[in-house]
């Protein structure tokens, strides 16, 4: 975990981050010693959640399951770990609102 803490921005931006299990992602982003900007943490959580949402949608379609998966259900366990007050207001107004309203 020391490597991840020291290289947080790089680790969270890896494409392979989006295939980690939810509990591992939560463990990583909840670490106070993680060297990462809140913007990058937000982007990593969004990208992971979007990928997970798409995987769950695909599984539901393949199994003919009528269960509707909502993005809000996927991201639910992550928002407590993002310190939105540390994200610049212009970014919040443009990117955060745009990303969440499109899902």
Residue, then its C-alpha position, 0 to 999 in steps of 0.5 A: x500500500x505504500x507504493x499506492x500511497x506515494x503514487x496515488x495520482x498515477x495508480x488511480x489514472x490507470x485503466x486497470x483501476x476500473x476493474x478492481x473489486x469495489x472493496x479494494x477501490x474503497x480501501x484505496x480511496x479511503x486512505x488518508x495517506x493517499x497522495x492524490x488530488x481530490x479531482x483525480x480521486x473524483x475522476x477515478x471513482x466516476x470512471x470505476x463507477x461508470x465501468x461497474x455500471x456498464x458491467x452490471x447492465x450487461x450482466x442484467x441483459x445477458x441473464x434477462x434479469x429485469x433488475x434496473x441498475x442505477x448509477x447512484x447505487x453503484x457510486x453510493x459507497x464512494x462519495x463519503x471519501x471525496x472531499x468535494x470542498x477541496x475541488x475547485x468551484x469551476x471544476x465542480x460547476x462544469x465537470x462534476x455536474x456534467x458527469x453526474x447529470x449524464x448518468 
